[in-house]
Amino acid sequence: MHIIPVIDLKDGDVVRAQRGMRHLYAPIETPLAPSSRPADVVAGFLALHDFREIYIADLDAIEGRGDHAATILALEAAFPRVTFWVDAGIGKATEARACLARYRGDLVLGSETLQDAAIPAAFRNDPRLLLSLDFRDAAYQGPTALYDDETLWPARVIVMTLARIGSQAGPDLDRLREIVAKAADRHLVYAAGGLRGAADLAPLAAAGVHGVLVASALHDGRLDAATLRQLQTLQ
């Protein structure tokens, strides 16, 4: 199981995400880092385990009130061995091209901000692209055609269940099985939201999930260094 740590950026800080209620997100307090500064939190993740990918949600960009472009570029410079997966609230193809040119890492197209289902299709052969299919409660967020037509998807697809982020509800296994079935063997599926700890990894693997995005379970010690080392040896 591929484990990808997550940092959510808001107003310059890493914040603790809770059930997709972004207006309530506050700067994170974690034993992994001395502050909520992005570089401190990334360094804390890397002290825990030699992660090669880290997911960044630029919440200011997603909500259309600025961005963390300078912060993300600084993280890429400070941590050259890490490939950052960046969700920068992309709505248009021109914005996607600009982000691919700006960052050296990978670009996440979040369905909740996409204005057109054709945008992922235009980039689906780009190896640096991921699609996030976003769900708020039971409702899919984004262009309907994008959800319905898996031929528009790139090689990697995230299933983002916003209501389960930072919760103890467990992964959205029914939804994940549905997406894995649609993806068949053409796409790698990643889960996001609800991971409680190591015990959730086997059901995810059984559902055909390739990897999982994690934040709270790492900060709270429910997914520890020993488990991460064991997972690495199994890959």
Summary of the structure (lengths in Angstrom):
residues: 235
radius of gyration: 16.3
end to end distance: 7.1
largest distance: 44.7
contacts: 774
relative contact order: 0.15
helix: 38%
strand: 24%
